[in-house]
Amino acid sequence: MKLRTGGMLGILLLSPLQTRADEGMWLFNRPPIKQVEKKYGFRIEQAWLDHLQKSSVRFNTGGSGSFISKNGLLLTNHHVGAGIINSLSTAGKNLMEDGFLARDQSQELPCNDLELNVLMSIRDVTAEVEAVVTDKMSTEEAVAARRAIIAKLQEVPSDETATKRRDVVTLYQGGAYHLYEYRRYSDVRLVFAPERRLGAFGGDPDNFEFPRYCLDCCFFRAYENGKPAVVENYLKWNRNGARDGELVFVSGHPGTTNRELTQAQVERMRDNGLPYYLERSNRKEVLLSAWSEKDKENKRRALGALVGTQNGRKARTASLHGLLDPKFMETRGSAENEFRESLKSDKSTAEVDEAFATIEKEINKDDASRLRFALLGRDAFDSTLFGIARTLVQAADESLKPDAERLAGFNEARRKILELGLFSDDPVYKDFEILRLADSLAFLCNKLGSDDPTVKAVLGGLSPARRAEQLVNGTALEDIARRKALYEGGKAAVDASADPMILLARMVDGEIRRLRKMEEASDEVVKQAHAKIAKARFALAGESRYPDATFSLRLSVGRVTGIPSQKVPFHTTYDGLFARSADQDGKPPFDLPESWKEKRGAIGKDVAMNFISTNDITGGNSGSPIVDRNGELVGVIFDGNFDSLVNNVAYDEKTARAVSVDSAGIWEALDKVYGAENLLDELNAE
């Protein structure tokens, strides 16, 4: 499915004046009950909503999932679990290629740095956060005050940090703050994963397209005290799957949308943010592709990074195409103007106009500093080992400060989460580290110039390739015991370390902190301006508006349907999978394992494999459960079609579709191909 010139013209931005029925990513504490009842004749009851909320799971790796049995069994996407699956693989035992099935719980594989969060409660803390910031404060004082109150609200009693997490979620671009309390699971084990050829069938050519034929799913299990977790809320498996035209709901954690940004901010994204991202990702994709082609082991090591880079590149390219459509931008700008015109008779007009002007001025100043922060804070050091070094350096400095003054992520409430990642036993491959770090250092030179003082200091008189070799071969941070010694030794141990990665992290830390302080001050100015705009919008539309996505739990309402204007069906079948493979002569990425070819006669050819629906989703929704009116699981979200890729700034029900793996198709594969009687019995028992 390709982007057509007219594809963007019908998109309507959810402006402050629009209260479109049920479309959107709704907060669980502000669900669209009246809208859904009016449009579908179905009333969302609180018990139904609570059950769905507490059955939904957030992965710290950036995806979603859901409990599907009382014994902590949970479902997500194969691509959400891919990083974990790959880390559990070796050159001699490639779980990504060969798949994995634990025949009983004793065979389930521990995932040592995976954390799951289940949202248990929500409290509006807007008044508490706003109360600490006054007009008399400087911007820096406001940043410090806000950081301190958020840190205090997120505190968890020391004896509960193993099982509890609290996050203050910023909503409406700073117009509201909610405190989310989660049940935390840090003992998670892999139960089942299909072969990559099924989990990612069609690869990059079919990505963001439909029809699709992917078994993009895998199972994990949460444990407590060494035993499978006993959970009260889990979703019943619907063996029949989704039906054409039926009402369905998605409960997941969409990562980021930008629908509330001002027109000036969206133009900034179009002209600066997206082009920069694509420049970096296109370069990285070429590098990883070439390295992967050298041998099978290279391909295995680079697979996760390559797929993630390709996915991001394709998604951002579609977003940029949308923002480059003059009529789309004109429609979006008209919505903003309409909102501002509606305030002409209101006393808040001047204040809102000032807020828009403040945002435009703030986002367009000091491009050089923003570029340096993007590079030094993220893009110039594409290395797991450098990331470890940076965390150790920052943790040593932050531990000396009062808890409320520390950088986000280094508070006592986040200590166990920090340590989970820092002491991960994921394998580190030094040849792969050198490859990535050398290219990112070259990118740093390209963007800032080789004569830049910081660039010269970072390279130390060497070329990017030689400096990367020196750093990676010289460090000992792949040794977990070494990391722990530095971490527990605190600032004295880190300052005394001669490890080259530590020395580099210390070298750039001062400039990064200075740039971060500038960025935080700018963000605070924009946040306060957005808060004024949000209050004016609330006065007009009340709670009929939902906030931008923030990787917090959201509810999306839609229906299962194809795209009549494009003659796209609502689902695909297993018969279509084999036909798609044959049409491409069975060549990668359309090849199937021999076991699947052997089982073809046993697989129901008309059994649904994937289906599409009008649910509003975006990145982070991967792995989200999709349920029917009865709250039964009929599928798992794994993608969107091409027209959905502008969902971050707008949504159009006409052509945008969420793509799911059908629950009937998963059951069929477990039964007819994998013989997973243990899992089927567990699902059937519920």
N, C-alpha and C positions, 0 to 999 in steps of 0.2 A: 504494500500500500504506500503510495507516494504522496507527498504534500502537493496539493493543487493550489493554484493561485487564489481560487475562490474559497479555499478551505478555512481561511481565517475571517472572512468577511461577516459571517453570521455570529461570531463570538460576542457575547454580551458580558462585559465585566460586571462583577457583583459590586456595583457602586453603592454608596451610602443610601441612595434613594430606592434601591431595588430590594425587594423582599421576596425573592423567587422561591416558590413553594418549599421544597425540601432539599434542593441541591446544596452540597457543601460538605465541610468537614466539621461536624458539630461537637461541642463539648458534651461530655456525659452528664455534667451537672446543669446543662442548658440544652436539652435535646429538642428536636423539632416536633413535639408531640402533636400540636394543633395542625401543623402543616401536613404531616403524614396522614392524620385521621381524615382531613379534608380531601386530600388527593387520592388516597388508597383505601379509605374506610377501615384502616387498622389503627388501633390505639396502642401506643407504646406504654406498657405498664411499668411501674418502678421496679417490681421484682424481676421482670424480664430483662430490664436494663442493667440492674445490679448483677444478675447472673452472667450476662454477656461481658460486662466490665471485668469481673473477677475471674472469668475464664480466659481473658486475653493476656498475652505475654509480650513484654518488650525485651529484645535482645540487645546487650551492650555493644554488639557488633554493628548495629544499625538497622535491624529488621524487626519484624513482628512474628507472632505465633499464637497458639492457643492450646490449652489443656484439652485432651480428648479422652482421658480416662481418670478415674479416681486415684490411680496409682502414679500420678505425675507424668504420664505419657503426654507428649506434646508434638504438634505438627507445625512445620514451617516450610520454607522453600529450600530446595537443594542449593540454590545460589546464596541464600542467607547462611547456610551451614558450610558452604564451600571452603572458607578459610580454615575452619576447624577440621573439616574432613581432610583437607590437604595437609594440615599440620600433623595429623595422625598417620599420614602415609609415609612410606619410605621408598627408596629406589626399588626395593624388592617386593614391596606390598603397597601397590598404588590403589587406595580406596576410592579415589576420584574416578579412575578408569574402570576398576573392577566392581565397584559398589560394595555395600556392606549390609549384613543382616545378623543381628544378635538373636540366636535361637532361644535364648533364655536370658534372664537378667544378669547372670554371672558373666556373660560375654559382652555386656555393654561397656563401651570404651569411655573412660573419664576425659572430659574436656577441661583442662586445668585453668584456663583463663577466660572461661565463658561465664557471664552473669546474666540472670534473668530477673526481670522486675514485673510484679503484678500490682496494679493500682488498687489500693484498698480504700482510700478516702481522698476528698478534695475539700480545701477550705479557702475561701476568698480572703486574702491578706492585703488587698489593695490599700486599704486605709492605713495599715501598719507601715507599709513600705513608703507610701507617699508622705506620711507624717514626719519622717526623719529628714526630708529634703525641703528646705525653705528657700524663699527668694533671696535671702540675705547671703546665702552660701556661694562661694566660688564654685566653678565647675568641678575642680579637683575635690573640694570638700563634699560636694554632692555625690560624686563617684564613691568616695570613701564611706559616706554615711549609708548609701544604698547597699554597698558591698557588706558592710557590717550587719545591717538588719537582715539581709538575706542569709548571711552565714549563721546568724543566731536562729532564724526560723528553720534552717536546715539541720540544726543540731539534733543528734540522736543520742540517747543515753548510752554510755559506753558498753553496758551489758546487752545492748540490743543491736549494735552495729552489724553483727553477723547476719541478721535476719531482716533489718529494716533500713529503708533509705527514704530521705525527704528531699524533694526538689522544689524550689520556687520557680514557677513557670511564668515567663513574661508573655502577656497576651496583648493583642491590639497594638503591637509595636510600642508598648510601654503604657498603654491605657489601663491595664489591669494586671494584677499579680495573684496567682493561685498557688497554694501549697499542696503538692501531691505527696502522699505517703504511700510507699511501695512495700510489698513483701519481697524480700530479696532471696534468691537462690544462687549459690555459688558452686554447688556440687551438681554438675550437669553431665550426662553421659549420652553418647551417640548410640542409637538403637537401629536405625535403618537409613540407608541412602542408596538410590538406584545408581547405575553407571552414569557417568557424565554424558555419554552419548544419548541417554534418555532424558536426564535432568536438564540438559542444555541442547536438545535436538534442534538443529537448524542454525545454531550459533549466531554469529553476528549478522548474516544475511536475513534471518527471520526475526531478529530482535526488534521489538516495537512494531511488529506486523500482526496481521490476522488474515486468514486462518493460521493457527499454530498447533503444534503437536509435541508438547513438552510434558514430561512427568517431573515437573519442577517441584519436588517435595522431598522431605526427609523427616525422620522422627528422632526426637531426643527424649530423655527422661530426667526430671528433677529429683534430686535426692535430699533427704534430711537425716543427719546423724547416721550416715552410711546405709540408709534404707530408702526405698522409693517414697517420695513425698506423698502424703495423703492429702488430697485437695477436695474441698467441698464443692467447688464450681468447675465444671468441665462441660464440653459440648458433646451432645449426642450425635453420633455419625449417621447421616442420612445416606443409605446405600443406593437410593434412586437418583441422587444428584439433583442438578438444577433443571427447572422446567421453563420453557419459553414463555416470556411475559410475566413471570412471577415476581413479586416484591422480594427484594433481598437487601441485606444490611452488611456493611463491612465495618469491623471493629479493629482498628490498627493504629499505628504510630507514624503518620505522615511526617517526613522530615522537615521540609521547609517550603513554604509558599510565599509569594510576594504580592498578593492581591491588594494589600492595604498600603503599599508603597505609593508615594506621590508620583505624578507623571515625571517630575524631574529625576526621581530616583530610578524609575524604570528606564528612562533615556540614558542615565548613567550606566546602568546594567548593560544596555544594548551597545553603547559606544566604548565602554571600558572593561567592565567585569567579564562579560562573556567572551569577547575577543582574546583577552589575556588568558582565560581558562583554556580556550581552544588552542591557542598557540602552545601552551605547555603540554596539554594532553595529546595533541597531534604528534608532537616531537617524541613524547614518551611512548606512544603506541608504535611508532616506527622502530624505536630502539628495542622494545620488548618483543615485537614480532620477529625481527631479524635474529635476535639472540635465541628465541624459542625454536627457530628452524634449524639450529645447529645440531641438536640431538634430543633424544627423548627426555633425558634428565633435565636439560635446560627448560624444555617445554613444561615439565611437571612443576619445576620450581617457580616459573614465571606465570603460570596459568592464572592464578587469582588476580595478580596485578594487571595482567593483560586484559582479562575479561572486564575487570572494573574500569580500566581506562577506556576500553571500547564502548562500554555502556554509557559512561559519562560523556564521552565525545559525541555519541549519537544523540543523546538527550539534550545536551547544551546546543548542538547544532540546530535541532528542531526549534528550541526556544528562541534562538537568535533569528531564525527565519521568520518566526511569528512576529518578533519585535521589529523586524525590518519591513513588515507589511505596513505601508503608510495608512491604509484605511483602518487596520486594526488599532494602530496608535492613535488615530484620529477619534475612533470610537471610545477608546479608553480616556483620552483627554477630555472629550465631551462629557463623560460621566463625572469627572472631577469638577469641571466647570459648572455642571448642573448642581452639584452639591454646594459649591461655593455661592452660586446665585441664590440658592434656597435660603441662605443665611442673611440676605441683604436686609431683611426687616428685623433681624435679631441682633441683640446687643453684643453677641460673641463674634460678629463679622470681623471686626478689626483684629481681634486676638487670633482668629483662625487664619486670616490673611497673613498676619505676621508669622505665624507658625509655618505656613507653606514657604514663605520667603526665607525663614531661618534655615529650614531643611535644605533648600536649593543652594543657599550660600555655603552651608557647612559641607555638603557632599562634594562641592566643586573646588575646594581649597586644598592646597598642599598635596598634589598628586605624587610628588617625589617621595614624600615620607610614607605615603600609603603603599607605594610600590616597594620600598625598602622593607616595610613591615611584612608584606606578603612574601617577599623573597627570604628574608632572614628568619622570619617566624615560621615558615612552612616550606616553601618550594625550592630553596637552594640546597637543602640537606635531605635528599630522598634516601634515607638510610635508617633501618631499624636500630642499628647500633648507636647512631648519633641521637636518635630519639631517646634511647635509654640514658645516654650521657646527659642530655638536656634535662630530663626529668630528675636525675640525681643532683645536678647542679641547682636546679630550681628548688627541689625539696630541701636541700641543705640550707639555702638562704631563707626560705619561707618558714622553716621550723623555728627560726629565732624570733619570729614576729608573734604578736598576740593573734589568736585564732581568727578574730574578726577582720584582721587586716591582711590576711594572706590571699594570694591569688586563688581564683576559683579552681577547685580540684585538689588543693593542698590543705584544706581544713581537716580537723580531726574527724568530722562526719564523713569525709571522703577517703580517709586513710586506707581502709581495707580495699576499697575500689582501686585506689592508686597502686597498692601493693600487688593486687591481683594481676594487673597488667605488667608492672615492673619486673615481677619475678616469674613471668610466663616461661614455660619450657618449650615454647614453639621453636623449632629449629631455625638457626641463622646460617645462611649459606654465604660465605665470604666472597665467592666469585660474583654472586648476584648482587651483593651489597656494593662491591666495587663498580659494577656496571651502572647501577642506578645513581650512586653518589657522584661518579665522574660526570655523568650527563647533567645532573642538576647543578653541579658546580660550573659546568660550561654554560648553562643557562644563566646563572648568576653573572658570569662575565659578560655574556651577551646583553643582558638588560642594564647592568650598571657600568659596564666598561672595565677593561682590565687595569686601568690606572686608578680606579676608585680605591681609597685607602683601606676600606674594609675588605674589599676583594683581594687586595695584595696581602693583607694580613691572613685571610682565610687560606689562600693558596700557598703561602710560605715560600715563595720563589719557585714553585713547581707548576707544571701544567695541571689542569683539572684531573686528567687520568692518573698522573704520577702521584698527585696529592691524595686522591682517593685510595690508591694502593697503599700509600704510606699510613694513612689513617686506619683503614680496615685491617691491614695485616699487623699493625702495631697495637691495636686495642685488645684488651682481654675481657671486654664486657659481654661477650657471648657466654661467659662463665657466670652462672646464677649466684654461686657462692661469692664471687668477686663483687657482684652488684649488691648483695646483701651486706657485705662488709663495708662498702662505701656508704650505703644508705644508713646503716646503724651507727657508723662512725660520725655521721653528721658533717657539719661544715669543716671541721678540722681535717677529717679524712679526705674529703673531696678537694679541699685546697692543697693538701699535700700530695695528691695523686699526680703522677707523671703520665698517666694514660693519655694518648694523643686525642682521643675523642673527648675526654673530660676537658683537656686543655682548650680544644676548639670551642666547646660549649661555653666554657668560662670566658673565652675571648670575645664572643659575640653577645653574651648575655646582657652586658651593660647597655649596648645600643638597642637591643630588643626591648628591654624594659623601658627605655626612654620612648621608643616608638609606640609601645603598647600604651603607655600613659597618655600619649597624644591621641591615640585611637580611642581609648576609653573616654577621654574628655569630649571628643567629637561625638561619640555614640550617645553620651549623656545629653548633649545639646539636642540631638535629633530625637532622642527618647522623650525629652520633656516637651518638645514641639508636637510630637505625635500624640502625646497624652492629651494635649489641648484639642487636637483634631478629633480624637476618639470621643471625648466628652460631647463635642458638638454632634457627632454622628449618632451617639446614643440618644441624645435629645430628640433626634428626628426618627430613628428607626428602632430604638430600644434594643431588646435582646433578640430581635429577628435577624441580627447579623452574627455570623460566627467569625472568630479571629483566624489569622493566618496560622498555618501549621507550624508546630514547634517541637516535633518528635514527642509530643504528649498524646495520650489516647484520644481518638476521635471516632465519631460515628458517621458513616456515610450511607445514604439511602438511595436506592436505585431499583432498576428492574432488568431482568434478563431479556436481552433483545439483540438482534442483529442490526445491520445498517442497511435498511431497504434501498436508500438512494444509491448505494454502491454494490447492491446485491451480495452483501456479506452475510452469511448465515450466523445464527446465534451460537452454534457449537460445532466442534469437529469430533471425529470418531477414530477408533483404532484402525479401521479400514483405511481411513485417510492417511494415517501415519505411515503405513506400509506403502501406500501409493506415492506419497511424497518422497519417500526414500528411493523407490524405484525410478521415479521421474528424474532424480538426480544421480542415477546410476550407482546409488549406494555409496557415494564418495563423501568424505568428511566435509562439512559437519552434518551430513544427512545419512551417515552409516549407522547400522544397528548391530548390537552384539549377536553372536551366533545363537545364544540362548533364546533370544527373542525371535529369531527366525525359525528356530526349532519349535517354538510354542505358538506360532502364528495360528495354527488350526484350532487351538484351544481357546484363543482370545476372542471374545464376542466382537465381531466386526462393527456392530452398530452401537457398542458401548461408548458413551460420551467420554472424550478425553479432556478437551478444553472448552470453555464457553466465555462469552463476553456479556458485560452488563454496563449500565449507565452510571455506576457508582463513581463518585468523585474521589480520585486517589492521586498520590504522587510518591516520589522516592521515600522509602521508610515504611510504606504500606506492604512491601514485599513480605509474604508469609502471613498476612492478615487473614483471619477466618472470614468467610462469607456465609451468612446464615439466612434461613427462611423465616417466615412469620412465627414458626414454632421455636425459633432459636436453635434449630438443628443445623449442623454443619453440612453445607452442600458443595463447598469448594474452598480453595485457598488461592488468594491473589498472588500472581507472580509477575505481572507486567501490565503495560498499557499499550494501546495502539499508537501509531505515529501522531495522530491528531490529538492525543491526550498529552503530548509532551509540552504543550504550552499551559498545562494545568497550573503551573506555578504562578502564572500571572492572570489566567482567565480560565473559564470552564464553559464548554459548549456540549450540551446533551445530544445534539444532532449527530455528531460524528465521533466524539471522544468516547472511548470504551476502556473499561478495566478488563483485564484478561485473567482468568482463573483456571486452575486445574480442577476438574470435576471430581467430587468425592466418589462417584460411581467408577470413574476411571482408575482412581488410586486403588480402590478395593479390588477391581478386576486384575490389576497388575500384581498386587500382593497375593492374590489367590492363584491365578493361572500361570504366572511366570516365576514368582519367587517362592511360592509355597510357604508363605509366612503365617502358618496356622496359629502360632502363638500370638501374633498381633491381631489377627482377625478375631480370635477368641476373646481377647481383651476388649476390642472395640464392640464386639457383639454383646458382651456381657453388660454393657452400659445401657 
